[in-house]
Amino acid sequence: MATLAAPEQTSGLPPAKSPVWAPILKWALVAAAVILCIYLATQLADKGYGLAVVGVAFVAMAVLVVYGTRRNVPAKYLFPGLILLLGLQVWPIVYTAATSFTNYGQGHLVSKEEATKQDIAYSVQQVAGSPTYGLSIAVKDGQDVTSAPLHFLLTDEKGKHFVGDAKGLQPLTGKTEMGIGHLKSAEGYRVLKLGEANKRKDLANFAVPTSDGHGIKASGVSQAFEGAPTLKWDKAKNTLTDSATGTVYVEKDARWVPQSGSASPLPVGWKQGVGFKNYTDLVTNDTIRKGFFGIFAWNMAFAILSVLSTFVLGMLLALLLNDPRIKGRAIYRSLLILPYAVPVFVSALVWASMFNQDYGLINNLTGLDIDWFGDPWAARAAILLTNLWLGFPYMFVVCTGALQSIPGDVMEAARIDGAGPVRTLRSITMPLLLVAVGPLLIASFAFNFNNFGLIYLLTKGGPFVGDSAQIGSTDLLITYAYRLAIDGTNPNFGLASAVAVVIFIIVALLSFPGFLRSKALEEVN
């Protein structure tokens, strides 16, 4: 005989209703996100980034699909994190890897078309009867006055204002203040002072291209003139010819060079793919190879010694203060955490002053006369000591929490079985402690492998041995990449990106086995 299923019990309460404002707010946020995507897509389209436009359009459609229906509830929470992951993690990795296969760097920043136009503009000579302009040399607000792209703020004879850069000339908008014959200030721009303008070595070759093929060049720092270029580009033959000197320039190594080889190359080169050249330079170029492998060896030693020293000291202090017989443990723990609470840059600068050879606290207290930052090994020792001070409180806190989570009955059972303190530490405490801190040790290794802040604030990679200003005795790969890309005399973003990719691969290869081993530790539980 068939039996009827019991009716499902209900609470008797009506289903909860969302407030009236909730759907209004939801659709307002969805509309704002879509409008933002449309704005970004139009800006990217104007700059010719077709692939980026497709990506932004895909995000806009995904927003509508995920948040425009009642389905896909988990996706509503995962979608923001996924977008941030792609935008802040995946895309920088992909872009860095792509840059490592190019010659992108000083003198090779733009496309061949743009570089050639700039070279042609730099060859401009004044045309008889051409107009002159009142000139103010400027950079955009917030940019470095010594290296940022130049902008010409121009005032013609009729009092109209224009702004020109390497891409062309356009009317100047926004608030302006007129000086004597030229602009004193303009909204969005920082007008260079006389001394600042004279320090710009690129000013002599800079010219603003105009629509008629001419260019506007500076004549001093307060006037500019319009002239015609002497260079002519023959795209069919892929040559540039200087009508004033008769020199023919041909393409070589992403730059226009004289066909005869008897003159200097034109100043602006272009960005192009170079295959694996940056990677092969790391192992074939004598200077780079010796520096790279020396830096890599110190980088490994620094990361390993930093993790071991901070962990051992932090663990010993945690074991000591885990003993209930010690009075005032809370006060001691608070004091030991203080170095972790002080900002790293403050601690690093304080330690840098204490390591001063003549006036530093360390030499004065010990009676030593060590040149801490002038000797390579002394500088490395100083860095390890400073990092020990900065890192042991973190390990102390982690180990303290892990020790307090170990069940008391486990320790009691060990004592009943006759295990002494050393055996208990080796067979009980350490395995259970490593379950908690194992992944953190791997993360600490990855952090110290790329500990840019400490090295830069303490030694800036020095001391520099010999005549090399690019390779320092305390450089990590990350500081070496920074110097190649930004801080050097001849920035090379492509080579620096290759170093960054190598760092990523090394950390991944070293971390993966460690995570596998830390996962095996979970069986201890």
Secondary structure as the mmCIF struct_conf table of DSSP 4:
data_model
#
loop_
_struct_conf.conf_type_id
_struct_conf.id
_struct_conf.beg_label_comp_id
_struct_conf.beg_label_asym_id
_struct_conf.beg_label_seq_id
_struct_conf.end_label_comp_id
_struct_conf.end_label_asym_id
_struct_conf.end_label_seq_id
HELX_LH_PP_P HELX_LH_PP_P1 LEU A 4 GLN A 9
BEND BEND1 GLY A 12 GLY A 12
HELX_LH_PP_P HELX_LH_PP_P2 LEU A 13 ALA A 16
TURN_TY1_P TURN_TY1_P1 VAL A 20 VAL A 20
HELX_RH_AL_P HELX_RH_AL_P1 TRP A 21 ASP A 46
TURN_TY1_P TURN_TY1_P2 LYS A 47 GLY A 48
HELX_RH_AL_P HELX_RH_AL_P2 GLY A 50 TYR A 67
BEND BEND2 GLY A 68 ARG A 70
HELX_RH_AL_P HELX_RH_AL_P3 VAL A 73 LEU A 85
HELX_RH_PI_P HELX_RH_PI_P1 LEU A 86 VAL A 90
HELX_RH_AL_P HELX_RH_AL_P4 TRP A 91 THR A 99
TURN_TY1_P TURN_TY1_P3 SER A 100 PHE A 101
STRN STRN1 THR A 102 THR A 102
STRN STRN2 GLY A 105 GLY A 105
TURN_TY1_P TURN_TY1_P4 GLN A 106 GLY A 107
STRN STRN3 HIS A 108 HIS A 108
STRN STRN4 VAL A 110 VAL A 110
HELX_RH_AL_P HELX_RH_AL_P5 LYS A 112 TYR A 122
TURN_TY1_P TURN_TY1_P5 SER A 123 SER A 123
STRN STRN5 VAL A 124 GLN A 126
HELX_LH_PP_P HELX_LH_PP_P3 VAL A 127 VAL A 127
TURN_TY1_P TURN_TY1_P6 ALA A 128 GLY A 129
STRN STRN6 THR A 132 LYS A 140
TURN_TY1_P TURN_TY1_P7 ASP A 141 GLY A 142
BEND BEND3 GLN A 143 GLN A 143
TURN_TY1_P TURN_TY1_P8 VAL A 145 SER A 147
BEND BEND4 ALA A 148 ALA A 148
HELX_LH_PP_P HELX_LH_PP_P4 PRO A 149 LEU A 150
STRN STRN7 HIS A 151 THR A 155
TURN_TY1_P TURN_TY1_P9 GLU A 157 LYS A 158
BEND BEND5 GLY A 159 GLY A 159
STRN STRN8 HIS A 161 ASP A 165
TURN_TY1_P TURN_TY1_P10 ALA A 166 LYS A 167
STRN STRN9 GLY A 168 PRO A 171
BEND BEND6 GLY A 174 GLY A 174
STRN STRN10 THR A 176 MET A 178
BEND BEND7 ILE A 180 HIS A 182
STRN STRN11 LEU A 183 ALA A 186
TURN_TY1_P TURN_TY1_P11 GLU A 187 GLY A 188
STRN STRN12 TYR A 189 VAL A 191
HELX_LH_PP_P HELX_LH_PP_P5 LEU A 192 LYS A 193
HELX_RH_AL_P HELX_RH_AL_P6 LEU A 194 ASN A 198
TURN_TY1_P TURN_TY1_P12 LYS A 199 LYS A 199
HELX_RH_3T_P HELX_RH_3T_P1 LYS A 201 LEU A 203
TURN_TY1_P TURN_TY1_P13 ALA A 204 ASN A 205
STRN STRN13 ALA A 207 PRO A 209
TURN_TY1_P TURN_TY1_P14 SER A 211 ASP A 212
BEND BEND8 GLY A 213 GLY A 213
STRN STRN14 GLY A 215 SER A 219
TURN_TY1_P TURN_TY1_P15 GLY A 220 SER A 222
STRN STRN15 GLN A 223 PRO A 229
BEND BEND9 THR A 230 THR A 230
STRN STRN16 LEU A 231 ASP A 234
TURN_TY1_P TURN_TY1_P16 LYS A 235 ASN A 238
STRN STRN17 THR A 239 ASP A 242
TURN_TY1_P TURN_TY1_P17 SER A 243 THR A 245
STRN STRN18 VAL A 248 GLU A 251
BEND BEND10 ASP A 253 ARG A 255
STRN STRN19 TRP A 256 PRO A 258
BEND BEND11 GLN A 259 GLY A 261
BEND BEND12 ALA A 263 ALA A 263
HELX_LH_PP_P HELX_LH_PP_P6 SER A 264 LEU A 266
BEND BEND13 PRO A 267 PRO A 267
STRN STRN20 TRP A 270 TRP A 270
STRN STRN21 GLY A 273 GLY A 273
TURN_TY1_P TURN_TY1_P18 GLY A 275 PHE A 276
HELX_RH_AL_P HELX_RH_AL_P7 LYS A 277 THR A 284
BEND BEND14 ASN A 285 ASN A 285
HELX_RH_AL_P HELX_RH_AL_P8 ASP A 286 LEU A 321
TURN_TY1_P TURN_TY1_P19 ASN A 322 ASN A 322
TURN_TY1_P TURN_TY1_P20 PRO A 324 ARG A 325
BEND BEND15 ILE A 326 ILE A 326
TURN_TY1_P TURN_TY1_P21 LYS A 327 GLY A 328
HELX_RH_AL_P HELX_RH_AL_P9 ARG A 329 ALA A 341
BEND BEND16 VAL A 342 VAL A 342
HELX_RH_AL_P HELX_RH_AL_P10 VAL A 344 MET A 354
TURN_TY1_P TURN_TY1_P22 PHE A 355 PHE A 355
TURN_TY1_P TURN_TY1_P23 GLN A 357 TYR A 359
HELX_RH_AL_P HELX_RH_AL_P11 LEU A 361 THR A 366
TURN_TY1_P TURN_TY1_P24 GLY A 367 GLY A 367
TURN_TY1_P TURN_TY1_P25 TRP A 372 GLY A 374
BEND BEND17 ASP A 375 ASP A 375
HELX_RH_AL_P HELX_RH_AL_P12 PRO A 376 GLN A 404
TURN_TY1_P TURN_TY1_P26 SER A 405 SER A 405
BEND BEND18 ILE A 406 ILE A 406
HELX_RH_AL_P HELX_RH_AL_P13 GLY A 408 ILE A 416
TURN_TY1_P TURN_TY1_P27 ASP A 417 GLY A 418
HELX_RH_AL_P HELX_RH_AL_P14 PRO A 421 THR A 424
HELX_RH_PI_P HELX_RH_PI_P2 LEU A 425 THR A 429
HELX_RH_AL_P HELX_RH_AL_P15 MET A 430 PHE A 449
TURN_TY1_P TURN_TY1_P28 ASN A 450 ASN A 450
HELX_RH_AL_P HELX_RH_AL_P16 PHE A 452 LEU A 458
TURN_TY1_P TURN_TY1_P29 THR A 459 GLY A 461
HELX_LH_PP_P HELX_LH_PP_P7 PRO A 463 VAL A 465
TURN_TY1_P TURN_TY1_P30 GLY A 466 ASP A 467
BEND BEND19 ALA A 469 GLN A 470
TURN_TY1_P TURN_TY1_P31 SER A 473 THR A 474
HELX_RH_AL_P HELX_RH_AL_P17 LEU A 477 TYR A 482
HELX_RH_PI_P HELX_RH_PI_P3 ARG A 483 ASP A 487
BEND BEND20 GLY A 488 ASN A 490
HELX_RH_AL_P HELX_RH_AL_P18 PHE A 493 ALA A 520
HELX_RH_3T_P HELX_RH_3T_P2 LEU A 521 VAL A 524
#
